[in-house]
Amino acid sequence: MTFGLLVLHLWGFVMPALAMALFMPWAGRWVMGPSARPMRRRMFVHAVSGLLVLLVGLWLHGQDGKMSTYMALVLVAATLEWAMHRGWARK
């Protein structure tokens, strides 16, 4: 595998987590209103947690791209956004 292909594979692996990290704070603002936490911090938390979910999915399944891993990625991102918005305290 050449270096270019390695970079392309790594980019394809992390892209779902980075896309969710960019999308979720804006979706959370749209659904739940403004948050006390800064947008960049929420993006960073989503990026790190998304990469961890993808790595755990790769370790558990032995390959990337499983739908169960992507489902876990969406569930973790939504739960984190709800928690950062303090969803339990909303009326």
MMTF fields as JSON, N, C-alpha, C and O atoms, coordinates in Angstrom:
{
  "mmtfVersion": "1.0.0",
  "mmtfProducer": "UNKNOWN",
  "numBonds": 363,
  "numAtoms": 364,
  "numGroups": 91,
  "numChains": 1,
  "numModels": 1,
  "chainsPerModel": [1],
  "groupsPerChain": [91],
  "chainIdList": ["A"],
  "bondAtomList": [4, 2, 8, 6, 12, 10, 16, 14, 20, 18, 24, 22, 28, 26, 32, 30, 36, 34, 40, 38, 44, 42, 48, 46, 52, 50, 56, 54, 60, 58, 64, 62, 68, 66, 72, 70, 76, 74, 80, 78, 84, 82, 88, 86, 92, 90, 96, 94, 100, 98, 104, 102, 108, 106, 112, 110, 116, 114, 120, 118, 124, 122, 128, 126, 132, 130, 136, 134, 140, 138, 144, 142, 148, 146, 152, 150, 156, 154, 160, 158, 164, 162, 168, 166, 172, 170, 176, 174, 180, 178, 184, 182, 188, 186, 192, 190, 196, 194, 200, 198, 204, 202, 208, 206, 212, 210, 216, 214, 220, 218, 224, 222, 228, 226, 232, 230, 236, 234, 240, 238, 244, 242, 248, 246, 252, 250, 256, 254, 260, 258, 264, 262, 268, 266, 272, 270, 276, 274, 280, 278, 284, 282, 288, 286, 292, 290, 296, 294, 300, 298, 304, 302, 308, 306, 312, 310, 316, 314, 320, 318, 324, 322, 328, 326, 332, 330, 336, 334, 340, 338, 344, 342, 348, 346, 352, 350, 356, 354, 360, 358],
  "bondOrderList": [1, 1, 1, 1, 1, 1, 1, 1, 1, 1, 1, 1, 1, 1, 1, 1, 1, 1, 1, 1, 1, 1, 1, 1, 1, 1, 1, 1, 1, 1, 1, 1, 1, 1, 1, 1, 1, 1, 1, 1, 1, 1, 1, 1, 1, 1, 1, 1, 1, 1, 1, 1, 1, 1, 1, 1, 1, 1, 1, 1, 1, 1, 1, 1, 1, 1, 1, 1, 1, 1, 1, 1, 1, 1, 1, 1, 1, 1, 1, 1, 1, 1, 1, 1, 1, 1, 1, 1, 1, 1],
  "groupList": [{"groupName": "MET", "atomNameList": ["N", "CA", "C", "O"], "elementList": ["N", "C", "C", "O"], "formalChargeList": [0, 0, 0, 0], "bondAtomList": [1, 0, 2, 1, 3, 2], "bondOrderList": [1, 1, 2], "singleLetterCode": "M", "chemCompType": "L-PEPTIDE LINKING"}, {"groupName": "THR", "atomNameList": ["N", "CA", "C", "O"], "elementList": ["N", "C", "C", "O"], "formalChargeList": [0, 0, 0, 0], "bondAtomList": [1, 0, 2, 1, 3, 2], "bondOrderList": [1, 1, 2], "singleLetterCode": "T", "chemCompType": "L-PEPTIDE LINKING"}, {"groupName": "PHE", "atomNameList": ["N", "CA", "C", "O"], "elementList": ["N", "C", "C", "O"], "formalChargeList": [0, 0, 0, 0], "bondAtomList": [1, 0, 2, 1, 3, 2], "bondOrderList": [1, 1, 2], "singleLetterCode": "F", "chemCompType": "L-PEPTIDE LINKING"}, {"groupName": "GLY", "atomNameList": ["N", "CA", "C", "O"], "elementList": ["N", "C", "C", "O"], "formalChargeList": [0, 0, 0, 0], "bondAtomList": [1, 0, 2, 1, 3, 2], "bondOrderList": [1, 1, 2], "singleLetterCode": "G", "chemCompType": "PEPTIDE LINKING"}, {"groupName": "LEU", "atomNameList": ["N", "CA", "C", "O"], "elementList": ["N", "C", "C", "O"], "formalChargeList": [0, 0, 0, 0], "bondAtomList": [1, 0, 2, 1, 3, 2], "bondOrderList": [1, 1, 2], "singleLetterCode": "L", "chemCompType": "L-PEPTIDE LINKING"}, {"groupName": "VAL", "atomNameList": ["N", "CA", "C", "O"], "elementList": ["N", "C", "C", "O"], "formalChargeList": [0, 0, 0, 0], "bondAtomList": [1, 0, 2, 1, 3, 2], "bondOrderList": [1, 1, 2], "singleLetterCode": "V", "chemCompType": "L-PEPTIDE LINKING"}, {"groupName": "HIS", "atomNameList": ["N", "CA", "C", "O"], "elementList": ["N", "C", "C", "O"], "formalChargeList": [0, 0, 0, 0], "bondAtomList": [1, 0, 2, 1, 3, 2], "bondOrderList": [1, 1, 2], "singleLetterCode": "H", "chemCompType": "L-PEPTIDE LINKING"}, {"groupName": "TRP", "atomNameList": ["N", "CA", "C", "O"], "elementList": ["N", "C", "C", "O"], "formalChargeList": [0, 0, 0, 0], "bondAtomList": [1, 0, 2, 1, 3, 2], "bondOrderList": [1, 1, 2], "singleLetterCode": "W", "chemCompType": "L-PEPTIDE LINKING"}, {"groupName": "PRO", "atomNameList": ["N", "CA", "C", "O"], "elementList": ["N", "C", "C", "O"], "formalChargeList": [0, 0, 0, 0], "bondAtomList": [1, 0, 2, 1, 3, 2], "bondOrderList": [1, 1, 2], "singleLetterCode": "P", "chemCompType": "L-PEPTIDE LINKING"}, {"groupName": "ALA", "atomNameList": ["N", "CA", "C", "O"], "elementList": ["N", "C", "C", "O"], "formalChargeList": [0, 0, 0, 0], "bondAtomList": [1, 0, 2, 1, 3, 2], "bondOrderList": [1, 1, 2], "singleLetterCode": "A", "chemCompType": "L-PEPTIDE LINKING"}, {"groupName": "ARG", "atomNameList": ["N", "CA", "C", "O"], "elementList": ["N", "C", "C", "O"], "formalChargeList": [0, 0, 0, 0], "bondAtomList": [1, 0, 2, 1, 3, 2], "bondOrderList": [1, 1, 2], "singleLetterCode": "R", "chemCompType": "L-PEPTIDE LINKING"}, {"groupName": "SER", "atomNameList": ["N", "CA", "C", "O"], "elementList": ["N", "C", "C", "O"], "formalChargeList": [0, 0, 0, 0], "bondAtomList": [1, 0, 2, 1, 3, 2], "bondOrderList": [1, 1, 2], "singleLetterCode": "S", "chemCompType": "L-PEPTIDE LINKING"}, {"groupName": "GLN", "atomNameList": ["N", "CA", "C", "O"], "elementList": ["N", "C", "C", "O"], "formalChargeList": [0, 0, 0, 0], "bondAtomList": [1, 0, 2, 1, 3, 2], "bondOrderList": [1, 1, 2], "singleLetterCode": "Q", "chemCompType": "L-PEPTIDE LINKING"}, {"groupName": "ASP", "atomNameList": ["N", "CA", "C", "O"], "elementList": ["N", "C", "C", "O"], "formalChargeList": [0, 0, 0, 0], "bondAtomList": [1, 0, 2, 1, 3, 2], "bondOrderList": [1, 1, 2], "singleLetterCode": "D", "chemCompType": "L-PEPTIDE LINKING"}, {"groupName": "LYS", "atomNameList": ["N", "CA", "C", "O"], "elementList": ["N", "C", "C", "O"], "formalChargeList": [0, 0, 0, 0], "bondAtomList": [1, 0, 2, 1, 3, 2], "bondOrderList": [1, 1, 2], "singleLetterCode": "K", "chemCompType": "L-PEPTIDE LINKING"}, {"groupName": "TYR", "atomNameList": ["N", "CA", "C", "O"], "elementList": ["N", "C", "C", "O"], "formalChargeList": [0, 0, 0, 0], "bondAtomList": [1, 0, 2, 1, 3, 2], "bondOrderList": [1, 1, 2], "singleLetterCode": "Y", "chemCompType": "L-PEPTIDE LINKING"}, {"groupName": "GLU", "atomNameList": ["N", "CA", "C", "O"], "elementList": ["N", "C", "C", "O"], "formalChargeList": [0, 0, 0, 0], "bondAtomList": [1, 0, 2, 1, 3, 2], "bondOrderList": [1, 1, 2], "singleLetterCode": "E", "chemCompType": "L-PEPTIDE LINKING"}],
  "groupTypeList": [0, 1, 2, 3, 4, 4, 5, 4, 6, 4, 7, 3, 2, 5, 0, 8, 9, 4, 9, 0, 9, 4, 2, 0, 8, 7, 9, 3, 10, 7, 5, 0, 3, 8, 11, 9, 10, 8, 0, 10, 10, 10, 0, 2, 5, 6, 9, 5, 11, 3, 4, 4, 5, 4, 4, 5, 3, 4, 7, 4, 6, 3, 12, 13, 3, 14, 0, 11, 1, 15, 0, 9, 4, 5, 4, 5, 9, 9, 1, 4, 16, 7, 9, 0, 6, 10, 3, 7, 9, 10, 14],
  "groupIdList": [1, 2, 3, 4, 5, 6, 7, 8, 9, 10, 11, 12, 13, 14, 15, 16, 17, 18, 19, 20, 21, 22, 23, 24, 25, 26, 27, 28, 29, 30, 31, 32, 33, 34, 35, 36, 37, 38, 39, 40, 41, 42, 43, 44, 45, 46, 47, 48, 49, 50, 51, 52, 53, 54, 55, 56, 57, 58, 59, 60, 61, 62, 63, 64, 65, 66, 67, 68, 69, 70, 71, 72, 73, 74, 75, 76, 77, 78, 79, 80, 81, 82, 83, 84, 85, 86, 87, 88, 89, 90, 91],
  "secStructList": [7, 7, 2, 2, 2, 2, 2, 2, 2, 2, 2, 2, 2, 2, 2, 2, 2, 2, 2, 2, 2, 2, 2, 2, 2, 2, 2, 2, 2, 2, 2, 2, 7, 7, 7, 1, 1, 7, 2, 2, 2, 2, 2, 2, 2, 2, 2, 2, 2, 2, 2, 2, 2, 2, 2, 2, 2, 2, 2, 2, 2, 1, 1, 1, 7, 7, 2, 2, 2, 2, 2, 2, 2, 2, 2, 2, 2, 2, 2, 2, 2, 2, 2, 2, 6, 6, 4, 4, 4, 7, 7],
  "xCoordList": [0.844, 0.0, 0.898, 1.812, 0.623, 1.408, 0.963, -0.077, 1.757, 1.435, 0.135, -0.666, -0.072, -1.302, -2.542, -3.56, -2.454, -3.583, -3.817, -4.96, -2.737, -2.879, -3.604, -4.501, -3.215, -3.878, -5.343, -6.21, -5.629, -7.006, -7.842, -8.991, -7.284, -7.992, -8.237, -9.331, -7.226, -7.405, -8.438, -9.237, -8.428, -9.412, -10.823, -11.757, -10.976, -12.273, -12.733, -13.932, -11.784, -12.125, -12.608, -13.601, -11.919, -12.269, -13.343, -13.893, -13.656, -14.604, -15.997, -16.565, -16.585, -17.897, -17.876, -18.814, -16.828, -16.737, -16.571, -17.169, -15.774, -15.573, -16.824, -17.126, -17.545, -18.794, -19.83, -20.542, -19.921, -20.846, -20.427, -21.281, -19.119, -18.631, -18.987, -19.247, -19.002, -19.379, -20.888, -21.366, -21.636, -23.088, -23.84, -24.794, -23.437, -24.241, -24.415, -25.524, -23.396, -23.654, -24.664, -25.448, -24.652, -25.637, -27.024, -28.015, -27.106, -28.399, -28.933, -30.132, -28.053, -28.471, -28.977, -29.94, -28.34, -28.803, -30.155, -31.01, -30.34, -31.604, -32.738, -33.848, -32.469, -33.505, -33.714, -34.854, -32.624, -32.743, -32.435, -32.56, -32.041, -31.707, -30.238, -29.476, -29.844, -28.433, -27.994, -28.79, -26.716, -26.141, -25.176, -24.654, -24.943, -23.978, -22.546, -21.625, -22.363, -21.035, -20.695, -21.568, -19.448, -19.067, -19.151, -18.976, -19.423, -19.589, -18.315, -18.391, -17.158, -15.9, -15.614, -15.108, -15.935, -15.72, -16.631, -16.207, -17.877, -18.796, -18.332, -18.438, -17.82, -17.287, -16.107, -15.988, -15.23, -14.069, -14.501, -13.968, -15.459, -15.947, -16.558, -16.337, -17.322, -17.918, -16.856, -16.977, -15.835, -14.779, -14.029, -13.798, -13.655, -12.905, -13.766, -13.317, -15.002, -15.861, -16.202, -16.285, -16.398, -16.672, -15.508, -15.703, -14.3, -13.128, -12.99, -12.614, -13.29, -13.236, -14.277, -13.992, -15.472, -16.511, -16.068, -16.237, -15.508, -15.047, -13.905, -13.851, -12.997, -11.898, -12.4, -11.924, -13.355, -13.926, -14.674, -14.588, -15.408, -16.094, -15.122, -15.377, -14.012, -12.983, -12.388, -12.146, -12.153, -11.578, -12.569, -12.181, -13.833, -14.827, -15.134, -15.211, -15.307, -15.725, -14.561, -14.726, -13.395, -12.257, -12.215, -11.3, -13.179, -13.198, -14.01, -14.825, -13.765, -14.528, -15.717, -15.817, -16.602, -17.735, -18.947, -19.846, -19.013, -20.197, -21.31, -21.049, -22.534, -23.666, -23.879, -24.337, -23.56, -23.715, -22.759, -23.1, -21.579, -20.644, -21.181, -21.081, -21.744, -22.305, -23.538, -23.769, -24.324, -25.474, -24.997, -25.579, -23.949, -23.397, -22.836, -22.948, -22.235, -21.705, -22.82, -22.653, -23.932, -25.059, -25.657, -25.968, -25.821, -26.4, -25.504, -25.998, -24.21, -23.283, -23.272, -23.269, -23.266, -23.255, -24.534, -24.48, -25.674, -26.939, -27.013, -27.482, -26.56, -26.577, -25.644, -25.997, -24.467, -23.539, -24.098, -23.963, -24.714, -25.284, -26.413, -26.53, -27.233, -28.294, -27.701, -28.208, -26.631, -25.99, -25.339, -25.409, -24.708, -24.075, -25.102, -24.792, -26.309, -27.407, -28.163, -29.119, -27.73, -28.421, -29.887, -30.778, -30.12, -31.465, -32.347, -33.569, -31.775, -32.562, -33.167, -34.146, -32.594, -33.075, -34.079, -34.62, -34.328, -35.249, -36.688, -36.997, -37.558, -38.993, -39.779, -40.995],
  "yCoordList": [-1.165, 0.0, 1.239, 1.364, 2.12, 3.341, 4.315, 4.122, 5.354, 6.348, 7.073, 7.367, 7.358, 8.024, 7.192, 7.716, 5.886, 5.012, 4.887, 4.796, 4.883, 4.836, 6.081, 5.983, 7.237, 8.484, 8.461, 8.885, 7.98, 7.893, 6.944, 7.252, 5.809, 4.875, 5.469, 5.334, 6.123, 6.747, 7.866, 8.02, 8.639, 9.709, 9.126, 9.667, 8.05, 7.396, 6.795, 6.692, 6.402, 5.837, 6.916, 6.714, 8.061, 9.101, 10.063, 10.819, 10.057, 11.021, 10.954, 12.014, 9.784, 9.787, 10.462, 11.181, 10.242, 10.871, 12.382, 13.133, 12.829, 14.266, 14.943, 16.081, 14.253, 14.817, 14.937, 15.938, 13.936, 14.008, 15.1, 15.773, 15.282, 16.326, 17.712, 18.622, 17.88, 19.159, 19.356, 20.474, 18.288, 18.376, 18.458, 19.228, 17.688, 17.542, 18.821, 19.061, 19.657, 20.892, 21.812, 22.481, 21.85, 22.679, 22.052, 22.767, 20.734, 20.069, 20.229, 20.428, 20.144, 20.343, 21.75, 21.949, 22.715, 24.099, 24.285, 25.017, 23.624, 23.734, 23.074, 23.605, 21.924, 21.174, 21.688, 21.869, 21.928, 22.234, 23.684, 24.066, 24.487, 25.877, 26.029, 25.065, 27.228, 27.467, 26.723, 26.454, 26.405, 25.679, 26.587, 27.547, 26.281, 27.036, 26.687, 27.468, 25.538, 25.108, 25.716, 25.813, 26.124, 26.691, 25.648, 24.451, 26.136, 25.266, 24.469, 23.279, 25.101, 24.402, 23.282, 22.227, 23.506, 22.455, 21.276, 20.125, 21.544, 20.456, 19.702, 18.477, 20.412, 19.741, 18.859, 17.74, 19.355, 18.57, 17.305, 16.224, 17.438, 16.276, 15.257, 14.056, 15.719, 14.801, 14.126, 12.939, 14.849, 14.265, 13.173, 12.088, 13.455, 12.475, 11.25, 10.116, 11.482, 10.342, 9.537, 8.31, 10.215, 9.509, 8.645, 7.516, 9.171, 8.361, 7.161, 6.074, 7.349, 6.218, 5.163, 3.967, 5.591, 4.633, 3.857, 2.64, 4.55, 3.862, 2.895, 1.808, 3.279, 2.377, 1.155, 0.045, 1.345, 0.204, -0.705, -1.929, -0.116, -0.92, -1.709, -2.867, -1.086, -1.786, -2.929, -4.011, -2.693, -3.728, -4.877, -6.044, -4.557, -5.605, -6.451, -7.677, -5.779, -6.481, -6.975, -7.875, -6.388, -6.79, -6.126, -6.381, -5.287, -4.515, -3.257, -3.192, -2.266, -1.033, -1.029, -1.872, -0.086, 0.057, -0.78, -0.916, -1.346, -2.112, -1.143, -0.103, -1.48, -0.609, -0.486, 0.556, -1.517, -1.418, -0.37, 0.303, -0.235, 0.792, 2.183, 3.09, 2.359, 3.657, 3.975, 5.134, 2.959, 3.175, 3.627, 4.536, 2.998, 3.396, 4.813, 5.575, 5.17, 6.524, 7.558, 8.576, 7.322, 8.256, 8.315, 9.402, 7.173, 7.157, 7.861, 8.598, 7.644, 8.312, 9.811, 10.596, 10.222, 11.651, 12.33, 13.425, 11.696, 12.29, 12.356, 13.35, 11.317, 11.31, 12.373, 13.058, 12.514, 13.543, 14.944, 15.813, 15.162, 16.487, 16.786, 17.908, 15.794, 15.957, 16.279, 17.147, 15.578, 15.803, 17.183, 17.847, 17.622, 18.941, 20.068, 21.195, 19.767, 20.739, 20.633, 21.371, 19.714, 19.442, 19.147, 19.775, 18.171, 17.8, 17.311, 17.442, 16.758, 16.265, 17.423, 17.223, 18.625, 19.755, 20.609, 21.571, 20.273, 21.079, 20.73, 19.615, 21.704, 21.498, 21.316, 21.133],
  "zCoordList": [0.0, 0.0, 0.0, 0.815, -0.905, -0.974, 0.118, 0.748, 0.332, 1.352, 1.006, 1.893, -0.26, -0.683, -0.398, 0.054, -0.665, -0.36, 1.147, 1.595, 1.923, 3.375, 3.889, 4.728, 3.388, 3.787, 3.361, 4.125, 2.167, 1.687, 2.556, 2.872, 2.939, 3.804, 5.19, 5.74, 5.753, 7.059, 7.002, 7.926, 5.937, 5.756, 5.667, 6.26, 4.945, 4.845, 6.167, 6.423, 7.001, 8.301, 9.264, 9.963, 9.312, 10.285, 9.795, 10.596, 8.515, 7.959, 8.598, 8.859, 8.867, 9.522, 10.895, 11.239, 11.676, 12.991, 12.866, 13.636, 11.919, 11.739, 11.187, 11.546, 10.322, 9.8, 10.91, 10.986, 11.763, 12.886, 13.865, 14.444, 14.056, 14.957, 14.428, 15.215, 13.144, 12.556, 12.563, 12.758, 12.352, 12.198, 13.521, 13.634, 14.516, 15.735, 16.548, 17.025, 16.74, 17.491, 16.804, 17.477, 15.487, 14.773, 14.861, 15.003, 14.778, 14.915, 16.335, 16.529, 17.325, 18.702, 18.947, 19.688, 18.336, 18.474, 17.808, 18.308, 16.686, 15.963, 16.74, 16.787, 17.349, 18.056, 19.476, 19.904, 20.216, 21.639, 21.997, 23.161, 21.035, 21.321, 21.679, 21.615, 22.053, 22.366, 23.625, 24.525, 23.658, 24.785, 25.526, 24.959, 26.796, 27.581, 27.176, 27.413, 26.579, 26.16, 24.796, 23.933, 24.593, 23.289, 22.169, 22.394, 20.968, 19.804, 19.515, 19.208, 19.609, 19.308, 20.3, 19.919, 21.561, 22.554, 22.271, 22.384, 21.905, 21.588, 20.348, 20.299, 19.348, 18.153, 18.518, 18.018, 19.388, 19.804, 20.549, 20.299, 21.457, 22.207, 21.261, 21.419, 20.286, 19.318, 18.453, 18.148, 18.06, 17.224, 17.988, 17.454, 19.222, 20.018, 20.315, 20.152, 20.752, 21.063, 19.806, 19.862, 18.681, 17.432, 16.986, 16.535, 17.111, 16.758, 17.688, 17.248, 18.96, 19.894, 19.541, 19.605, 19.173, 18.773, 17.535, 17.471, 16.564, 15.352, 15.647, 15.072, 16.534, 16.889, 17.647, 17.412, 18.551, 19.272, 18.301, 18.407, 17.356, 16.347, 15.489, 15.157, 15.13, 14.356, 15.166, 14.633, 16.443, 17.299, 17.513, 17.465, 17.746, 18.001, 16.763, 16.839, 15.63, 14.416, 13.563, 12.739, 13.76, 12.947, 11.588, 10.805, 11.292, 10.043, 10.3, 11.22, 9.463, 9.623, 8.671, 7.779, 8.868, 7.968, 8.322, 7.492, 9.513, 9.922, 10.31, 10.914, 9.967, 10.27, 11.775, 12.244, 12.534, 13.988, 14.577, 15.549, 13.994, 14.444, 14.123, 14.949, 12.938, 12.569, 13.415, 13.76, 13.75, 14.627, 16.011, 16.604, 16.519, 17.81, 17.739, 18.7, 16.607, 16.424, 16.524, 17.197, 15.88, 15.916, 17.317, 17.804, 17.971, 19.313, 20.331, 21.185, 20.249, 21.167, 20.911, 21.859, 19.65, 19.334, 19.811, 20.37, 19.598, 20.043, 21.564, 22.118, 22.236, 23.693, 24.261, 25.221, 23.681, 24.148, 23.924, 24.786, 22.789, 22.519, 23.505, 23.998, 23.789, 24.773, 26.151, 26.861, 26.521, 27.813, 27.88, 28.914, 26.792, 26.797, 26.803, 27.192, 26.376, 26.45, 27.77, 28.007, 28.626, 29.894, 29.637, 30.21, 28.756, 28.341, 29.469, 29.389, 30.504, 31.627, 32.438, 33.158, 32.328, 33.117, 32.343, 32.888, 31.108, 30.295, 30.623, 31.044, 30.423, 30.712, 29.447, 29.497]
}
